């Protein structure tokens, strides 16, 4: 899989909530075994793992429009007439690469994150009553910049420092140009819906900036390195410490 070409394909137009289905034919073609849940979210399970990986398919705009990519060295942006949609097609790209490399995990592509975590909220409501046995970690790929391992979202503890530091260390060892560290300033993404269900719920920086604006950009070099690094992390060995009931 060519990471840059995949990202460009995913961001060749915007997908406001309600239009994510236009991406489905491409995703079904690229991801063997992909399924739709009862709420319209897409998921696939690979091997045995205690991790759920998440990203979202909608774009933070009401405009359904084509995107004109502009390249500036390792930066991809738009012509200023639309948002890019790196939030969160960057995360989708990372997960697609991990799936291609058969990294074990439950992979969820959620609908409607930008309008209130519509898809993940419905899934979490079901899992609150019927928790998936064996899942301890929910890892979202939906954070700006290049260094965050989120430990708080919306002021709530979502992951332990022990887990966050171990994940940051694993990524930094996988690529010596990385400087990941724990970050308590997370706002909100799909993993926040699961913090009362599963122990460690985090969000990882994927290299976009100026999200939700026409100045949005993606550091594509970082995205390429992150996708590869995520195939080198032993996700199952990461420590689990936080008690989700407290």
C-alpha positions as CSV (number, residue, x, y, z in Angstrom):
1,X,0.0,0.0,0.0
2,X,1.3,3.4,-0.9
3,X,0.5,5.6,2.1
4,X,0.6,9.0,0.3
5,X,-1.6,7.8,-2.6
6,X,-4.1,6.3,-0.2
7,X,-4.3,9.5,1.8
8,X,-4.8,11.5,-1.4
9,X,-7.5,9.2,-2.5
10,X,-9.3,9.4,0.8
11,X,-9.1,13.3,0.8
12,X,-10.0,13.9,-2.9
13,X,-13.3,15.3,-1.6
14,X,-15.0,16.1,1.6
15,X,-17.5,13.8,3.4
16,X,-19.8,15.6,5.7
17,X,-21.8,13.3,8.0
18,X,-24.4,11.5,6.1
19,X,-22.3,11.1,3.0
20,X,-19.6,8.8,4.4
21,X,-21.2,6.0,2.4
22,X,-19.6,7.4,-0.7
23,X,-16.3,6.1,0.6
24,X,-17.6,2.6,1.3
25,X,-17.0,1.0,-2.2
26,X,-13.3,2.1,-2.0
27,X,-12.9,0.8,1.6
28,X,-14.6,-2.5,0.9
29,X,-12.4,-3.0,-2.1
30,X,-9.2,-2.2,-0.2
31,X,-10.0,-4.0,3.1
32,X,-10.8,-7.7,2.9
33,X,-13.4,-8.9,5.4
34,X,-14.7,-5.4,6.2
35,X,-18.2,-5.4,7.6
36,X,-20.9,-2.9,8.6
37,X,-22.5,-2.9,12.1
38,X,-26.1,-2.3,12.9
39,X,-25.4,1.5,13.0
40,X,-23.6,1.7,9.7
41,X,-20.1,1.9,11.1
42,X,-17.5,-0.3,9.4
43,X,-15.2,-2.7,11.2
44,X,-12.9,-5.7,10.7
45,X,-11.3,-8.0,13.2
46,X,-7.8,-9.4,12.6
47,X,-6.3,-12.1,14.8
48,X,-6.5,-11.9,18.6
49,X,-5.7,-8.7,20.4
50,X,-6.8,-6.7,23.4
51,X,-6.9,-3.5,21.3
52,X,-9.6,-1.6,19.4
53,X,-8.3,0.8,16.9
54,X,-10.5,3.7,15.7
55,X,-10.7,6.5,13.2
56,X,-13.7,8.4,11.7
57,X,-14.9,8.8,8.1
58,X,-16.7,12.1,8.2
59,X,-15.2,15.5,7.5
60,X,-15.8,18.6,9.7
61,X,-17.8,20.5,7.1
62,X,-21.3,20.8,5.6
63,X,-19.8,21.3,2.2
64,X,-19.7,18.3,-0.1
65,X,-17.0,19.3,-2.5
66,X,-13.9,18.2,-4.3
67,X,-10.5,19.0,-2.8
68,X,-7.6,20.5,-4.7
69,X,-4.4,19.3,-3.2
70,X,-1.4,21.6,-2.9
71,X,2.1,20.1,-2.2
72,X,4.8,22.0,-0.3
73,X,7.7,19.6,0.4
74,X,6.4,17.2,3.1
75,X,3.2,19.2,3.6
76,X,-0.1,18.5,1.8
77,X,-2.8,21.2,2.0
78,X,-5.6,22.6,-0.1
79,X,-6.0,25.6,-2.4
80,X,-7.8,27.4,0.4
81,X,-11.3,26.8,-0.9
82,X,-12.0,23.7,1.2
83,X,-10.8,21.9,4.3
84,X,-8.5,19.0,3.6
85,X,-10.1,16.3,5.7
86,X,-6.8,15.0,7.1
87,X,-9.0,15.0,10.3
88,X,-9.5,12.1,10.1
89,X,-8.4,10.5,6.8
90,X,-4.9,10.5,8.3
91,X,-6.1,8.0,10.9
92,X,-8.0,6.0,8.4
93,X,-4.8,5.7,6.3
94,X,-2.8,4.5,9.3
95,X,-5.4,1.8,10.1
96,X,-5.6,0.6,6.5
97,X,-1.8,0.1,6.5
98,X,-2.0,-1.8,9.8
99,X,-4.7,-4.0,8.4
100,X,-2.8,-4.7,5.3
101,X,0.2,-5.8,7.5
102,X,-2.1,-8.1,9.5
103,X,-1.6,-6.3,12.8
104,X,-4.0,-8.0,15.2
105,X,-6.8,-5.8,16.5
106,X,-10.5,-4.8,16.2
107,X,-10.6,-1.9,13.7
108,X,-13.5,0.5,13.7
109,X,-14.2,3.2,11.2
110,X,-16.9,5.4,12.8
111,X,-19.5,7.7,11.3
112,X,-20.3,11.2,12.5
113,X,-17.5,11.9,14.9
114,X,-17.5,15.6,14.0
115,X,-21.2,16.0,14.9
116,X,-21.1,14.4,18.3
117,X,-19.4,11.0,17.9
118,X,-22.7,9.6,16.5
119,X,-21.4,6.2,15.5
120,X,-19.1,5.5,18.4
121,X,-21.7,6.6,21.0
122,X,-24.1,4.0,19.7
123,X,-21.5,1.3,19.7
124,X,-20.4,2.2,23.3
125,X,-24.0,2.1,24.5
126,X,-24.2,-1.5,23.3
127,X,-20.8,-2.4,24.7
128,X,-21.6,-0.9,28.1
129,X,-24.1,-3.6,28.5
130,X,-22.2,-6.3,26.6
131,X,-18.5,-5.5,26.9
132,X,-16.3,-7.3,24.4
133,X,-14.3,-9.8,26.4
134,X,-10.6,-9.4,26.1
135,X,-10.6,-5.7,25.0
136,X,-8.6,-3.5,27.3
137,X,-7.4,-0.7,25.1
138,X,-9.1,1.7,22.7
139,X,-6.6,3.6,20.5
140,X,-7.8,6.4,18.3
141,X,-5.7,7.9,15.5
142,X,-7.2,11.4,15.5
143,X,-5.0,14.0,17.2
144,X,-3.3,17.1,15.7
145,X,0.5,17.6,15.5
146,X,3.1,14.9,15.9
147,X,3.8,14.3,19.6
148,X,0.7,13.5,21.6
149,X,-0.4,10.4,23.4
150,X,-3.6,11.6,25.1
151,X,-4.2,10.7,28.7
152,X,-7.2,13.1,29.4
153,X,-10.1,14.0,27.2
154,X,-12.5,16.8,28.1
155,X,-10.9,17.0,31.5
156,X,-11.5,13.3,32.2
157,X,-8.7,10.7,32.8
158,X,-8.9,8.3,29.8
159,X,-5.6,6.5,30.0
160,X,-3.0,5.9,32.7
161,X,0.4,7.6,32.5
162,X,1.9,4.2,32.7
163,X,0.2,3.1,29.5
164,X,0.8,6.4,27.8
165,X,4.5,6.5,28.6
166,X,4.9,2.9,27.4
167,X,3.1,3.6,24.1
168,X,5.1,6.8,23.6
169,X,8.3,4.9,24.2
170,X,7.3,2.1,21.8
171,X,6.6,4.6,19.0
172,X,9.8,6.5,19.7
173,X,11.9,3.4,19.5
174,X,10.2,2.4,16.3
175,X,11.3,5.7,14.7
176,X,14.1,7.7,16.1
177,X,12.8,10.9,14.7
178,X,9.6,10.7,16.9
179,X,9.2,12.7,20.1
180,X,5.9,11.3,21.4
181,X,5.0,12.0,25.0
182,X,1.9,11.9,27.2
183,X,-0.5,14.8,26.8
184,X,-3.3,15.7,29.2
185,X,-4.9,18.3,26.9
186,X,-7.1,16.1,24.7
187,X,-10.4,17.5,23.7
188,X,-12.7,14.7,22.3
189,X,-12.7,11.9,19.8
190,X,-14.4,8.5,19.5
191,X,-12.3,6.8,22.2
192,X,-13.8,9.0,24.9
193,X,-17.0,7.1,24.5
194,X,-15.4,4.0,25.9
195,X,-13.6,5.3,29.0
196,X,-16.1,3.8,31.4
197,X,-15.9,0.5,29.6
198,X,-12.3,-0.2,28.8
199,X,-9.2,0.6,30.8
200,X,-6.9,2.5,28.5
201,X,-8.5,4.9,25.9
202,X,-6.1,7.2,24.1
203,X,-5.6,9.3,21.0
204,X,-2.4,9.5,19.0
205,X,-1.1,12.5,17.0
206,X,-1.2,11.7,13.2
207,X,0.4,14.9,11.8
208,X,-2.4,17.2,10.8
209,X,-2.8,20.8,11.9
210,X,-5.3,23.7,11.6
211,X,-8.1,21.1,11.5
212,X,-11.7,22.3,10.7
213,X,-10.3,25.2,8.7
214,X,-9.4,25.9,5.1
215,X,-5.8,26.1,6.3
216,X,-5.7,22.5,7.3
217,X,-2.5,20.6,6.4
218,X,-1.0,17.2,6.7
219,X,2.6,16.3,7.4
220,X,2.7,13.3,5.0
221,X,6.2,12.3,6.0
222,X,5.1,11.9,9.6
223,X,2.1,10.0,8.5
224,X,4.2,7.6,6.5
225,X,6.6,7.0,9.4
226,X,3.7,6.6,11.9
227,X,2.0,4.0,9.8
228,X,5.2,1.9,9.6
229,X,5.9,2.5,13.3
230,X,2.5,1.2,14.3
231,X,3.3,-2.1,12.7
232,X,6.4,-2.4,15.0
233,X,4.6,-1.8,18.3
234,X,3.7,-4.8,20.4
235,X,0.2,-3.5,21.3
236,X,-0.7,-6.5,23.4
237,X,2.3,-6.0,25.7
238,X,1.4,-2.4,26.6
239,X,0.6,-2.2,30.3
240,X,-3.0,-1.9,31.5
241,X,-3.5,0.1,34.8
242,X,-6.5,2.4,34.8
243,X,-9.7,1.2,36.4
244,X,-12.6,2.3,34.1
245,X,-15.1,1.9,37.0
246,X,-13.4,4.8,38.9
